[in-house]
């Protein structure tokens, strides 16, 4: 049986992606805008292509079986510190 593949948006440091990889899913591509998160992600999942960019600027995404889309970690998100 072929291995399932995934791409990941708003990946952060890769917690969801790491869990997916432990369950046998090959995360082939990931994205986040945060450089510090990207550094942590790359140390956790060095075989995954990681693109540091605003997701709105990405024109083409690789084909995969699964799309992982993570929400911001509240304690670290810029939105958590905004005053409305």
PDB file as gemmi writes it, atoms N, CA and C in Angstrom:
CRYST1    1.000    1.000    1.000  90.00  90.00  90.00 P 1                      
ATOM      1  N   UNK A   1       0.843  -1.183   0.000  1.00  0.00           N  
ATOM      2  CA  UNK A   1       0.000   0.000   0.000  1.00  0.00           C  
ATOM      3  C   UNK A   1       0.887   1.245   0.000  1.00  0.00           C  
ATOM      4  N   UNK A   2       0.637   2.200  -0.908  1.00  0.00           N  
ATOM      5  CA  UNK A   2       1.464   3.412  -0.960  1.00  0.00           C  
ATOM      6  C   UNK A   2       1.272   4.276   0.291  1.00  0.00           C  
ATOM      7  N   UNK A   3       2.318   4.982   0.637  1.00  0.00           N  
ATOM      8  CA  UNK A   3       2.284   5.875   1.797  1.00  0.00           C  
ATOM      9  C   UNK A   3       1.479   7.132   1.450  1.00  0.00           C  
ATOM     10  N   UNK A   4       0.635   7.563   2.372  1.00  0.00           N  
ATOM     11  CA  UNK A   4      -0.106   8.811   2.176  1.00  0.00           C  
ATOM     12  C   UNK A   4       0.841   9.998   2.276  1.00  0.00           C  
ATOM     13  N   UNK A   5       0.576  11.032   1.478  1.00  0.00           N  
ATOM     14  CA  UNK A   5       1.373  12.256   1.526  1.00  0.00           C  
ATOM     15  C   UNK A   5       0.508  13.405   2.022  1.00  0.00           C  
ATOM     16  N   UNK A   6       1.181  14.419   2.571  1.00  0.00           N  
ATOM     17  CA  UNK A   6       0.456  15.593   3.075  1.00  0.00           C  
ATOM     18  C   UNK A   6       1.255  16.851   2.799  1.00  0.00           C  
ATOM     19  N   UNK A   7       0.517  17.957   2.635  1.00  0.00           N  
ATOM     20  CA  UNK A   7       1.125  19.279   2.694  1.00  0.00           C  
ATOM     21  C   UNK A   7       0.511  19.980   3.902  1.00  0.00           C  
ATOM     22  N   UNK A   8       1.228  20.979   4.412  1.00  0.00           N  
ATOM     23  CA  UNK A   8       0.818  21.619   5.651  1.00  0.00           C  
ATOM     24  C   UNK A   8       0.865  23.135   5.504  1.00  0.00           C  
ATOM     25  N   UNK A   9      -0.226  23.796   5.890  1.00  0.00           N  
ATOM     26  CA  UNK A   9      -0.285  25.260   5.883  1.00  0.00           C  
ATOM     27  C   UNK A   9      -0.342  25.763   7.314  1.00  0.00           C  
ATOM     28  N   UNK A  10       0.239  26.931   7.560  1.00  0.00           N  
ATOM     29  CA  UNK A  10       0.276  27.524   8.897  1.00  0.00           C  
ATOM     30  C   UNK A  10       0.908  26.520   9.864  1.00  0.00           C  
ATOM     31  N   UNK A  11       2.049  25.991   9.467  1.00  0.00           N  
ATOM     32  CA  UNK A  11       2.658  24.823  10.101  1.00  0.00           C  
ATOM     33  C   UNK A  11       3.301  25.081  11.450  1.00  0.00           C  
ATOM     34  N   UNK A  12       3.678  26.333  11.705  1.00  0.00           N  
ATOM     35  CA  UNK A  12       4.347  26.623  12.970  1.00  0.00           C  
ATOM     36  C   UNK A  12       5.597  25.779  13.132  1.00  0.00           C  
ATOM     37  N   UNK A  13       5.828  25.292  14.339  1.00  0.00           N  
ATOM     38  CA  UNK A  13       7.040  24.496  14.588  1.00  0.00           C  
ATOM     39  C   UNK A  13       6.843  23.032  14.215  1.00  0.00           C  
ATOM     40  N   UNK A  14       5.645  22.636  13.771  1.00  0.00           N  
ATOM     41  CA  UNK A  14       5.451  21.306  13.210  1.00  0.00           C  
ATOM     42  C   UNK A  14       4.826  20.262  14.101  1.00  0.00           C  
ATOM     43  N   UNK A  15       4.159  20.645  15.160  1.00  0.00           N  
ATOM     44  CA  UNK A  15       3.564  19.671  16.066  1.00  0.00           C  
ATOM     45  C   UNK A  15       2.585  18.722  15.393  1.00  0.00           C  
ATOM     46  N   UNK A  16       1.645  19.271  14.639  1.00  0.00           N  
ATOM     47  CA  UNK A  16       0.678  18.416  13.938  1.00  0.00           C  
ATOM     48  C   UNK A  16       1.384  17.556  12.891  1.00  0.00           C  
ATOM     49  N   UNK A  17       2.323  18.149  12.191  1.00  0.00           N  
ATOM     50  CA  UNK A  17       3.022  17.434  11.132  1.00  0.00           C  
ATOM     51  C   UNK A  17       3.878  16.305  11.708  1.00  0.00           C  
ATOM     52  N   UNK A  18       4.495  16.557  12.836  1.00  0.00           N  
ATOM     53  CA  UNK A  18       5.302  15.526  13.491  1.00  0.00           C  
ATOM     54  C   UNK A  18       4.405  14.348  13.883  1.00  0.00           C  
ATOM     55  N   UNK A  19       3.255  14.638  14.431  1.00  0.00           N  
ATOM     56  CA  UNK A  19       2.305  13.583  14.771  1.00  0.00           C  
ATOM     57  C   UNK A  19       1.869  12.800  13.547  1.00  0.00           C  
ATOM     58  N   UNK A  20       1.611  13.509  12.458  1.00  0.00           N  
ATOM     59  CA  UNK A  20       1.228  12.839  11.211  1.00  0.00           C  
ATOM     60  C   UNK A  20       2.357  11.933  10.727  1.00  0.00           C  
ATOM     61  N   UNK A  21       3.589  12.420  10.815  1.00  0.00           N  
ATOM     62  CA  UNK A  21       4.723  11.609  10.360  1.00  0.00           C  
ATOM     63  C   UNK A  21       4.905  10.365  11.234  1.00  0.00           C  
ATOM     64  N   UNK A  22       4.653  10.497  12.530  1.00  0.00           N  
ATOM     65  CA  UNK A  22       4.743   9.333  13.419  1.00  0.00           C  
ATOM     66  C   UNK A  22       3.686   8.282  13.087  1.00  0.00           C  
ATOM     67  N   UNK A  23       2.579   8.711  12.482  1.00  0.00           N  
ATOM     68  CA  UNK A  23       1.536   7.757  12.113  1.00  0.00           C  
ATOM     69  C   UNK A  23       1.706   7.243  10.677  1.00  0.00           C  
ATOM     70  N   UNK A  24       2.840   7.561  10.053  1.00  0.00           N  
ATOM     71  CA  UNK A  24       3.152   7.002   8.744  1.00  0.00           C  
ATOM     72  C   UNK A  24       2.854   7.881   7.552  1.00  0.00           C  
ATOM     73  N   UNK A  25       2.437   9.116   7.769  1.00  0.00           N  
ATOM     74  CA  UNK A  25       2.145  10.040   6.670  1.00  0.00           C  
ATOM     75  C   UNK A  25       3.425  10.784   6.302  1.00  0.00           C  
ATOM     76  N   UNK A  26       3.681  10.899   5.022  1.00  0.00           N  
ATOM     77  CA  UNK A  26       4.864  11.602   4.522  1.00  0.00           C  
ATOM     78  C   UNK A  26       4.495  13.065   4.264  1.00  0.00           C  
ATOM     79  N   UNK A  27       4.907  13.962   5.153  1.00  0.00           N  
ATOM     80  CA  UNK A  27       4.652  15.393   4.978  1.00  0.00           C  
ATOM     81  C   UNK A  27       5.714  15.909   4.006  1.00  0.00           C  
ATOM     82  N   UNK A  28       5.283  16.231   2.792  1.00  0.00           N  
ATOM     83  CA  UNK A  28       6.231  16.568   1.728  1.00  0.00           C  
ATOM     84  C   UNK A  28       6.511  18.061   1.597  1.00  0.00           C  
ATOM     85  N   UNK A  29       5.623  18.900   2.149  1.00  0.00           N  
ATOM     86  CA  UNK A  29       5.753  20.352   1.953  1.00  0.00           C  
ATOM     87  C   UNK A  29       5.029  21.051   3.089  1.00  0.00           C  
ATOM     88  N   UNK A  30       5.626  22.135   3.587  1.00  0.00           N  
ATOM     89  CA  UNK A  30       5.009  22.881   4.682  1.00  0.00           C  
ATOM     90  C   UNK A  30       5.262  24.373   4.506  1.00  0.00           C  
ATOM     91  N   UNK A  31       4.436  25.171   5.173  1.00  0.00           N  
ATOM     92  CA  UNK A  31       4.530  26.623   5.037  1.00  0.00           C  
ATOM     93  C   UNK A  31       4.173  27.318   6.335  1.00  0.00           C  
ATOM     94  N   UNK A  32       4.922  28.384   6.622  1.00  0.00           N  
ATOM     95  CA  UNK A  32       4.579  29.325   7.681  1.00  0.00           C  
ATOM     96  C   UNK A  32       5.311  30.620   7.380  1.00  0.00           C  
ATOM     97  N   UNK A  33       4.857  31.706   7.959  1.00  0.00           N  
ATOM     98  CA  UNK A  33       5.477  33.010   7.726  1.00  0.00           C  
ATOM     99  C   UNK A  33       6.545  33.327   8.775  1.00  0.00           C  
ATOM    100  N   UNK A  34       6.556  32.568   9.857  1.00  0.00           N  
ATOM    101  CA  UNK A  34       7.436  32.845  10.994  1.00  0.00           C  
ATOM    102  C   UNK A  34       8.790  32.141  10.839  1.00  0.00           C  
ATOM    103  N   UNK A  35       9.871  32.932  10.815  1.00  0.00           N  
ATOM    104  CA  UNK A  35      11.218  32.390  10.624  1.00  0.00           C  
ATOM    105  C   UNK A  35      11.672  31.527  11.799  1.00  0.00           C  
ATOM    106  N   UNK A  36      11.315  31.899  13.009  1.00  0.00           N  
ATOM    107  CA  UNK A  36      11.711  31.121  14.189  1.00  0.00           C  
ATOM    108  C   UNK A  36      10.998  29.770  14.177  1.00  0.00           C  
ATOM    109  N   UNK A  37       9.720  29.779  13.866  1.00  0.00           N  
ATOM    110  CA  UNK A  37       8.972  28.520  13.762  1.00  0.00           C  
ATOM    111  C   UNK A  37       9.562  27.637  12.669  1.00  0.00           C  
ATOM    112  N   UNK A  38       9.964  28.244  11.558  1.00  0.00           N  
ATOM    113  CA  UNK A  38      10.557  27.487  10.460  1.00  0.00           C  
ATOM    114  C   UNK A  38      11.837  26.790  10.900  1.00  0.00           C  
ATOM    115  N   UNK A  39      12.640  27.468  11.688  1.00  0.00           N  
ATOM    116  CA  UNK A  39      13.882  26.877  12.186  1.00  0.00           C  
ATOM    117  C   UNK A  39      13.587  25.654  13.059  1.00  0.00           C  
ATOM    118  N   UNK A  40      12.611  25.783  13.944  1.00  0.00           N  
ATOM    119  CA  UNK A  40      12.222  24.660  14.801  1.00  0.00           C  
ATOM    120  C   UNK A  40      11.658  23.520  13.953  1.00  0.00           C  
ATOM    121  N   UNK A  41      10.832  23.867  12.984  1.00  0.00           N  
ATOM    122  CA  UNK A  41      10.226  22.857  12.109  1.00  0.00           C  
ATOM    123  C   UNK A  41      11.310  22.063  11.390  1.00  0.00           C  
ATOM    124  N   UNK A  42      12.268  22.766  10.828  1.00  0.00           N  
ATOM    125  CA  UNK A  42      13.325  22.104  10.054  1.00  0.00           C  
ATOM    126  C   UNK A  42      14.163  21.172  10.910  1.00  0.00           C  
ATOM    127  N   UNK A  43      14.312  21.486  12.190  1.00  0.00           N  
ATOM    128  CA  UNK A  43      15.059  20.575  13.057  1.00  0.00           C  
ATOM    129  C   UNK A  43      14.225  19.342  13.407  1.00  0.00           C  
ATOM    130  N   UNK A  44      12.909  19.489  13.438  1.00  0.00           N  
ATOM    131  CA  UNK A  44      12.011  18.389  13.767  1.00  0.00           C  
ATOM    132  C   UNK A  44      11.735  17.490  12.558  1.00  0.00           C  
ATOM    133  N   UNK A  45      11.557  18.091  11.401  1.00  0.00           N  
ATOM    134  CA  UNK A  45      11.232  17.354  10.171  1.00  0.00           C  
ATOM    135  C   UNK A  45      12.159  17.809   9.036  1.00  0.00           C  
ATOM    136  N   UNK A  46      13.438  17.434   9.093  1.00  0.00           N  
ATOM    137  CA  UNK A  46      14.405  17.949   8.110  1.00  0.00           C  
ATOM    138  C   UNK A  46      14.150  17.506   6.671  1.00  0.00           C  
ATOM    139  N   UNK A  47      13.388  16.448   6.455  1.00  0.00           N  
ATOM    140  CA  UNK A  47      13.137  15.967   5.101  1.00  0.00           C  
ATOM    141  C   UNK A  47      11.983  16.648   4.394  1.00  0.00           C  
ATOM    142  N   UNK A  48      11.297  17.552   5.080  1.00  0.00           N  
ATOM    143  CA  UNK A  48      10.141  18.240   4.494  1.00  0.00           C  
ATOM    144  C   UNK A  48      10.578  19.571   3.890  1.00  0.00           C  
ATOM    145  N   UNK A  49      10.150  19.840   2.667  1.00  0.00           N  
ATOM    146  CA  UNK A  49      10.401  21.152   2.059  1.00  0.00           C  
ATOM    147  C   UNK A  49       9.566  22.178   2.821  1.00  0.00           C  
ATOM    148  N   UNK A  50      10.217  23.212   3.330  1.00  0.00           N  
ATOM    149  CA  UNK A  50       9.522  24.232   4.114  1.00  0.00           C  
ATOM    150  C   UNK A  50       9.668  25.575   3.416  1.00  0.00           C  
ATOM    151  N   UNK A  51       8.554  26.233   3.147  1.00  0.00           N  
ATOM    152  CA  UNK A  51       8.550  27.533   2.471  1.00  0.00           C  
ATOM    153  C   UNK A  51       8.146  28.600   3.481  1.00  0.00           C  
ATOM    154  N   UNK A  52       9.039  29.563   3.695  1.00  0.00           N  
ATOM    155  CA  UNK A  52       8.741  30.690   4.583  1.00  0.00           C  
ATOM    156  C   UNK A  52       8.153  31.800   3.718  1.00  0.00           C  
ATOM    157  N   UNK A  53       6.842  31.993   3.834  1.00  0.00           N  
ATOM    158  CA  UNK A  53       6.154  33.007   3.027  1.00  0.00           C  
ATOM    159  C   UNK A  53       4.728  33.173   3.530  1.00  0.00           C  
ATOM    160  N   UNK A  54       4.155  34.302   3.195  1.00  0.00           N  
ATOM    161  CA  UNK A  54       2.732  34.525   3.437  1.00  0.00           C  
ATOM    162  C   UNK A  54       1.971  33.593   2.500  1.00  0.00           C  
ATOM    163  N   UNK A  55       1.086  32.783   3.036  1.00  0.00           N  
ATOM    164  CA  UNK A  55       0.376  31.789   2.236  1.00  0.00           C  
ATOM    165  C   UNK A  55      -0.375  32.432   1.066  1.00  0.00           C  
ATOM    166  N   UNK A  56      -0.753  33.694   1.199  1.00  0.00           N  
ATOM    167  CA  UNK A  56      -1.478  34.374   0.115  1.00  0.00           C  
ATOM    168  C   UNK A  56      -0.605  34.617  -1.103  1.00  0.00           C  
ATOM    169  N   UNK A  57       0.708  34.530  -0.958  1.00  0.00           N  
ATOM    170  CA  UNK A  57       1.612  34.783  -2.081  1.00  0.00           C  
ATOM    171  C   UNK A  57       2.012  33.510  -2.820  1.00  0.00           C  
ATOM    172  N   UNK A  58       1.652  32.360  -2.298  1.00  0.00           N  
ATOM    173  CA  UNK A  58       2.036  31.094  -2.916  1.00  0.00           C  
ATOM    174  C   UNK A  58       1.059  30.776  -4.045  1.00  0.00           C  
ATOM    175  N   UNK A  59       1.610  30.589  -5.220  1.00  0.00           N  
ATOM    176  CA  UNK A  59       0.779  30.403  -6.415  1.00  0.00           C  
ATOM    177  C   UNK A  59       0.455  28.939  -6.708  1.00  0.00           C  
ATOM    178  N   UNK A  60       1.326  28.030  -6.291  1.00  0.00           N  
ATOM    179  CA  UNK A  60       1.141  26.630  -6.630  1.00  0.00           C  
ATOM    180  C   UNK A  60       1.540  25.764  -5.444  1.00  0.00           C  
ATOM    181  N   UNK A  61       0.668  24.844  -5.097  1.00  0.00           N  
ATOM    182  CA  UNK A  61       0.929  23.911  -4.006  1.00  0.00           C  
ATOM    183  C   UNK A  61       1.161  22.524  -4.588  1.00  0.00           C  
ATOM    184  N   UNK A  62       2.046  21.748  -3.988  1.00  0.00           N  
ATOM    185  CA  UNK A  62       2.253  20.382  -4.485  1.00  0.00           C  
ATOM    186  C   UNK A  62       1.000  19.522  -4.283  1.00  0.00           C  
ATOM    187  N   UNK A  63       0.855  18.492  -5.080  1.00  0.00           N  
ATOM    188  CA  UNK A  63      -0.240  17.550  -4.912  1.00  0.00           C  
ATOM    189  C   UNK A  63       0.048  16.659  -3.708  1.00  0.00           C  
ATOM    190  N   UNK A  64      -0.970  16.398  -2.918  1.00  0.00           N  
ATOM    191  CA  UNK A  64      -0.854  15.474  -1.788  1.00  0.00           C  
ATOM    192  C   UNK A  64      -2.224  14.886  -1.502  1.00  0.00           C  
ATOM    193  N   UNK A  65      -2.227  13.819  -0.726  1.00  0.00           N  
ATOM    194  CA  UNK A  65      -3.476  13.171  -0.344  1.00  0.00           C  
ATOM    195  C   UNK A  65      -4.203  13.931   0.765  1.00  0.00           C  
ATOM    196  N   UNK A  66      -3.437  14.599   1.625  1.00  0.00           N  
ATOM    197  CA  UNK A  66      -3.988  15.240   2.822  1.00  0.00           C  
ATOM    198  C   UNK A  66      -3.511  16.689   2.897  1.00  0.00           C  
ATOM    199  N   UNK A  67      -4.394  17.572   3.344  1.00  0.00           N  
ATOM    200  CA  UNK A  67      -4.026  18.950   3.648  1.00  0.00           C  
ATOM    201  C   UNK A  67      -4.140  19.135   5.158  1.00  0.00           C  
ATOM    202  N   UNK A  68      -3.024  19.487   5.782  1.00  0.00           N  
ATOM    203  CA  UNK A  68      -3.017  19.794   7.213  1.00  0.00           C  
ATOM    204  C   UNK A  68      -3.044  21.313   7.322  1.00  0.00           C  
ATOM    205  N   UNK A  69      -4.014  21.846   8.024  1.00  0.00           N  
ATOM    206  CA  UNK A  69      -4.122  23.290   8.206  1.00  0.00           C  
ATOM    207  C   UNK A  69      -4.237  23.592   9.689  1.00  0.00           C  
ATOM    208  N   UNK A  70      -3.215  24.159  10.257  1.00  0.00           N  
ATOM    209  CA  UNK A  70      -3.201  24.388  11.703  1.00  0.00           C  
ATOM    210  C   UNK A  70      -3.597  25.823  12.034  1.00  0.00           C  
ATOM    211  N   UNK A  71      -4.195  25.981  13.175  1.00  0.00           N  
ATOM    212  CA  UNK A  71      -4.572  27.295  13.667  1.00  0.00           C  
ATOM    213  C   UNK A  71      -3.448  27.830  14.553  1.00  0.00           C  
ATOM    214  N   UNK A  72      -3.375  29.133  14.765  1.00  0.00           N  
ATOM    215  CA  UNK A  72      -2.280  29.698  15.562  1.00  0.00           C  
ATOM    216  C   UNK A  72      -2.312  29.218  17.012  1.00  0.00           C  
ATOM    217  N   UNK A  73      -1.140  29.009  17.561  1.00  0.00           N  
ATOM    218  CA  UNK A  73      -1.029  28.694  18.988  1.00  0.00           C  
ATOM    219  C   UNK A  73      -1.342  29.978  19.752  1.00  0.00           C  
ATOM    220  N   UNK A  74      -2.397  29.980  20.506  1.00  0.00           N  
ATOM    221  CA  UNK A  74      -2.895  31.190  21.156  1.00  0.00           C  
ATOM    222  C   UNK A  74      -1.823  31.911  21.968  1.00  0.00           C  
ATOM    223  N   UNK A  75      -1.048  31.188  22.716  1.00  0.00           N  
ATOM    224  CA  UNK A  75      -0.036  31.819  23.560  1.00  0.00           C  
ATOM    225  C   UNK A  75       1.085  32.485  22.786  1.00  0.00           C  
ATOM    226  N   UNK A  76       1.281  32.087  21.527  1.00  0.00           N  
ATOM    227  CA  UNK A  76       2.382  32.630  20.745  1.00  0.00           C  
ATOM    228  C   UNK A  76       1.923  33.481  19.571  1.00  0.00           C  
ATOM    229  N   UNK A  77       0.657  33.463  19.283  1.00  0.00           N  
ATOM    230  CA  UNK A  77       0.121  34.192  18.151  1.00  0.00           C  
ATOM    231  C   UNK A  77       0.155  35.702  18.384  1.00  0.00           C  
ATOM    232  N   UNK A  78       0.446  36.445  17.336  1.00  0.00           N  
ATOM    233  CA  UNK A  78       0.400  37.904  17.408  1.00  0.00           C  
ATOM    234  C   UNK A  78      -1.024  38.353  17.766  1.00  0.00           C  
ATOM    235  N   UNK A  79      -2.013  37.621  17.258  1.00  0.00           N  
ATOM    236  CA  UNK A  79      -3.404  37.990  17.515  1.00  0.00           C  
ATOM    237  C   UNK A  79      -3.730  37.926  19.004  1.00  0.00           C  
ATOM    238  N   UNK A  80      -3.075  37.051  19.729  1.00  0.00           N  
ATOM    239  CA  UNK A  80      -3.366  36.918  21.164  1.00  0.00           C  
ATOM    240  C   UNK A  80      -2.932  38.157  21.937  1.00  0.00           C  
ATOM    241  N   UNK A  81      -2.006  38.918  21.385  1.00  0.00           N  
ATOM    242  CA  UNK A  81      -1.500  40.092  22.086  1.00  0.00           C  
ATOM    243  C   UNK A  81      -2.119  41.408  21.601  1.00  0.00           C  
ATOM    244  N   UNK A  82      -2.995  41.336  20.636  1.00  0.00           N  
ATOM    245  CA  UNK A  82      -3.618  42.563  20.120  1.00  0.00           C  
ATOM    246  C   UNK A  82      -4.662  43.076  21.080  1.00  0.00           C  
ATOM    247  N   UNK A  83      -4.819  44.388  21.109  1.00  0.00           N  
ATOM    248  CA  UNK A  83      -5.871  45.015  21.900  1.00  0.00           C  
ATOM    249  C   UNK A  83      -6.920  45.517  20.924  1.00  0.00           C  
ATOM    250  N   UNK A  84      -8.106  45.005  21.021  1.00  0.00           N  
ATOM    251  CA  UNK A  84      -9.178  45.356  20.084  1.00  0.00           C  
ATOM    252  C   UNK A  84      -9.866  46.567  20.532  1.00  0.00           C  
TER     253      UNK A  84                                                      
END                                                                             
